[in-house]
Amino acid sequence: MIHEVTARTLLSSAKQPDPWFGIKYTMNLYRGCQHQCIYCDSRSECYQIENFADVLVKVNAIDLLKQELPRKRVKGTIGTGSMSDPYLPLEAPRRLTAQRRRDPLLGARMEGRDPQRQLRRARSDGPHEGAGEVRPPAQGRGEACEERAHPLERLEALRRLAYPAPGRSLGQAPLALQSQTGFPENARFTYGRVVFVALHVIGSNNALEPWETPTAIASAAPRDGQLAAFRQREAANVAWLAAAFGQASASDAIAVVVLMQANPRFELPPGDRRRAGFEAVVDALGRLAGEFGRPVLLLHGDGHVYLVDRPLADGSPPVPNLRRVQAFGYPWTEWIRIEVDSASATVFDISIGVQRGAFAG
C-alpha cells in the first residue's frame, strides 16, 4: 500500500560525519519499499518499520528541505537514509529524488547509482594498502535490484558482478583462495596457520522467510522454488564448513575462523521456527568445532550491537572452544581489531577501537 503523509521535519543530523561515507545529515523521502528484497537491512528491528510493504510518501519533502537547509550552519553530505530505496518504482511519477538532485538550492552530494561501477570499485579497493578482502553475502540495500527481477535472478547477478574471479579475493592485494563450485561467494583460505571460511548465511532466518514481492511478480517467486534454493544453499554451506574443518585438521591448523552475515540466533532453543534457517549450520558448526578441539572464532553481523561470547559453552554437548563476535552495525560503527597469537591458548585477542582509546572485548 502507498500512503501519502505530510512530514513535520526531514533532515536529521549526526554529531560527527559517518566514518564510512562522510554523511553528516540523513533524510528519508520515502519510508518502506516496493522492491521487498528479503535481505534488505532496512527490515532490521532498529528501524522500527512495522510493515515494510507499506510505503509512506512524504509529499512535502522538497518544501521541507528548502526550509531546513538554510538553517544548517555546518556543511555536510546528505545521505538518503536507511528506510527505503530512493529510486523505487513510484519515484518515476513522484520524482522526489530527482527534484532533490536537480534543484540548485539543494546543493547536496549524492553518490552515483551504478552498481557495476560500485562493485568494480569494491573489487579494487581494500581496507588499506596491501590488503586483501573477503566479503560474504549480506543483507544489503538492494541497489542492484531491478523492479521486476526475481530474487534468484538478483542473486545470480550479484554472483556475476561481485565474484567474477573465483579463487581470488577482493582488495588491492588479492589473496589466493578456494571457492566452492556453484557458490563462488563461499570462500576458504589459510593464513598464518589459521583456516578462514566464508559462508552464504544471511538474515531473515537465512532467507527462509517467505519472499515478499510486488504483486506484478508474485507468480514468479513460488514458495517451492524458494525452498528448493534454500535447501541447496544449506547443503552447500554445511559441506563447505566440513571441508574447512577437514583442511584445518589435516594441516594441523591452530584455529578456524568462520565468517557469515547472519546472527544464527543461538539464544533461541533448537526447533524454534525463528532459527529454522540456521539449524543445520549451527548443528554442523557445534559438532565440527567440538571435534576440532582448538579455538574456533565465528564472526557475523546482523544484530547491530557488539557482542563477544561463547554461545555453545553450555550446550549439549558443550563446545567451550567456540567463541563468536557480533560486529557493530548502524548507528554504531566502531572498528574491531582481532590479533592472532599462536602462543596464546585462546589464539585470538579481540578489542574494539573508540574515539578515545580501545578496550578489550
N, C-alpha and C positions, 0 to 999 in steps of 0.2 A: 504494500500500500504506500502511496505517496501522499504526504501531508504538507501543506504549506503553513509555515509558522512565522510570526513576527518576533525576531530576537531582540533582546534588550541590549546586549553587547556582543562584540565579535572577537576582538583581539584579546588574547591572554599573553602575559609576559613571564619570562623566567629571570631570576636574579642574575644568572650568568648564561651566556650562549651555550647551546648544546655542544659538548666537546667533539661529537662526531660530525655534525653538519653545520655548526655555527649558527643555529637557529635561535634567535632572541625572542621572537613573537610567533604565536601559532593562531590559526583561525580555522574554523570548520564551516565551509559554505553549505555542506550537507552533513547529515548525521544518519548512519545506516547506509547500505549499499545494495545496488541491484545486481552486482556481479555474484554475490553469495558464495565466494570462494570459501570452502570449508576450512582451509588452513590459515585464513586471514587473522593476523594478530589483533585486529580491531574487535574481534569477538571476545578477547580476554575480559575477565570479570572486572579488571581495574577500570575499564572504560564505562562500565555500568550502562551498556546498551541492552535493554531488556529483550527487544525483538529486532534483530539485525535486518530483517526483511522489510521493516517499516522505515521508509526513507523520509526524513524531515528536510524540507527545503526552506532555507532562511531567505525569504523573498526580499527582505530589506538589507541583505548583507552588504551590497555595494554602497548603499547610502550610509550604513553604519561605519564602513571602512573609511569613507571620505570624512566623516565626522571625527573618528578616533585617531587617525594618523597624524593630523596636525598637532594633537595634544601630546604626542610622544616626544620626549626630549632626548632619548637615547636612540641613535641609529642602530638598526639591526636587520638581519634577514628574517623574512616572514615565511614560515612553513605552513603547509596546508593542513596540518593536524593529523590526527590518527582515527578519526571517526568515519572516514569514507574515502573513496577514490574520487578526486575532483574531476575526473574525466569519465564518470559513469554515464550510461546512455542518456539519462534525462538532462545531462549538461548540454546536449545538442540543441534542444529548443530553448533552454533556460539561459545558457551562456553566462553563468555567474563567474566561472573560472576565466572564460575568455575576456569578460569585461575587466576583471581584476588585473589581467596581464596587459591589456591594451591601454587602459586609461592612464595618461601621463601623470595624473595626480597620485596614482597608486604605485609609486616607484619602488617596488619590492622585487627582489630577485627570486626567480623560480627555476629550479633545475629542469633542463630539457627532459622530455619523457620518451626517450628512445631506449627500450630495454636491451636491444642488441648492443648499442654503444656502451650502456652501463655495465653489461656483463663482460664486454671486452676489456673495459677498464678494470673490473674486478679481477679478471684473469691475469692482468699485467701488474697490478698494484698489490704489494704485500703489506703486512702490518708495519714493516720497517725495512730499510735497505738490507738486501742479502737474505731475506726470509722467504720461506715457502709457506703456503697456507692451504689447509684442507677445510672445506665447508660442507657439512651435512645439510640436506634439505631442511628448510624451516618453514614455519608459518609466516609467510611474507604478506606484503600488502597486495600482491597480485597485479603489479603494474603491467606484466606481460600478458595478462588475461585478455582475451577478446570477448566481446559482448556475448556471442553465441557459441563460444568454444566449449566443448565437452571437457569435464575435469581431467579425464585421462589424456585428452589431446593436449591440454595445457602442460601436463606432466611430461609428455614426450617432447614438447617444445622446450621446456626447461632443461631436459637432459641434453638436447642438441646444443643449446646455447651455453649452458653453464658448465657442461662436462664434455667439451668437444674432443678432448685428447685423453681417453682413459689411459691410466698408467703414469700420469703426470699431474702434480698438484698445481694450484694457482700460485700467484705471488711472483716477486721479482727474481727469486732463485728457486725455480720449481724443484720439488722433490720427486724422485722416482718412487712410485708406489704400485701396489696391486689393486686393480679394480675388478669388481665382480661382474661376470658376464651377464648382460641384460639389465644390470643395475649399476651403471657407472658411478652413481653417487655414493655407493658403498665402497670405501677405500680402506687399505691396510698398508702399514709400513712399519719399519723398525728403526729406532734412533736411540743410540746410547743404551743398548740392551733393554729398551722398553718397547713393547709392541703396542702400536696405536691402531684402533679400528673404528671406522665411522659407519654408522647405521642410519638407514632411512626410517626413523621412528619419529613421528610428528604428533602435534597436539590434536584436539578434538577426538580424543580416545583413539589416537593413531589413525585418524581419518576413517574410523568405523562409524561415526555418527552419520545419519542419513544426509546425503547431499541435498542442499537447498539450492535449487536452480530457478532461474526465471521461468515463468510459465511457458515461454516460447521454446525452451529447450528441455523441458521436464521429461518428455518422452525419450530424449536421447541419453538419459542417465538412469537406466533401470537399476533397482536395488541389487538384482542378482549380478549385474556386471560390476558393481562396486564391491560386492562381497568377494567375487572371484579375484579381482585385482588385489584386494586386501590380503586374501589367503596366500596368493602368490608372493607378495612382498613380505608377508610374515614368515613364510618358509625360507625365503632367501635371506632374511635378516638372521634367523636362527642358525642357518647353515654357515653364514659368513662369520658369525660370532664364534661358532665352534671351530672353524678353521683358524681364526686368530688365536684362540687359546691353544689349539694344537701346535701352531707355529711357535707360540711362546714356550710351551713345554719342550718342544724339540730343540729349540735354540738356547735353552737354559736362560731365558729372559728373567730379569729381576722384577718386572712388573708389567701390567697391562693397563692401558688407558682406553676406555670406551667413550665415544663421542656420539651424541644424538641431540635432537632439538627438544623432544618432549620430556616433561616430568611424568614418569610412569606410574605415579600415584601409589607409591609404596605404603602410604598411610591407610589405604583402603584394604579391607580384607579380601583374600582370594575369593573369586566368584562374584564380586560386586560388579555389576554391569558397567559402572563408570570407569573401570580399568580393564574391561574385557579385551580391548585392543592391545593391551600391553602384557597380558598374562603369559603368552608364550615366550616373549623376550625376557621378562622378569624371571620366569622359571628357569630358562636356559642360563641366564646370567648368574643366578644364585648357585645353580648346580656346577657350572664350569668354574666359577670363582672359588667355590669350596674345594673342588678337585685340584685346582692350580695351587692353592695354599699360600701364594705370595701376594703382595699388595696389588689390589685392583682399584682403579680410580674411574668412576663414572662421572662424566661432565655433561651437563644438559642445561637448558634454559627453561623457558615457558612459564615459570612461576613469578618472574619479575623481582623476586626477593632473594638476596644472597643467603645461601644455606650450605653448611658442611655437616654431614652426619654419617652414621654407619647404619643404613636403613634395614639391613638384614641381620644385624648383630643378635637380635632376639628372635630370629626366625626358627623354623623347624625343618631342617637342622640350621643352627646358627651359622652365619657367614661373617665373622668379625673382620676379615681381611678386605671386605668390600667397603670402600668409602665413596661418597658421592659429593659433588659440588654443583649446586644450582647457581647459575650466573645471574648477575644483575639484569634487569630489564627496565624499560621506560616506566617512570621518570628517573629511576636510579641507575645511572650508567657509569659506575666506577669500574676500574680495571682490576683484574685478578692476576696475581703472579703465582706461578707454580714452579718450584725448583726441584730438580731431581738430584738426590744424594744417594748414591749407591751404597754408601757406608751406613746409612740410616736404616733402622729396622722398618720404618714406615715408608721409606724411599721418597715420598712427596712432602715438601714443605709448602704450605698454602698461606698466602697473605693477600690482602687487598690494599689498593692504594687509595688514599683520600687526599684532599687538598692540603692537609697539614700533617702528613706523615702516613704511616701504614700500621695496621695492626693485624695480628695473626688470626687465622680462622681455623 
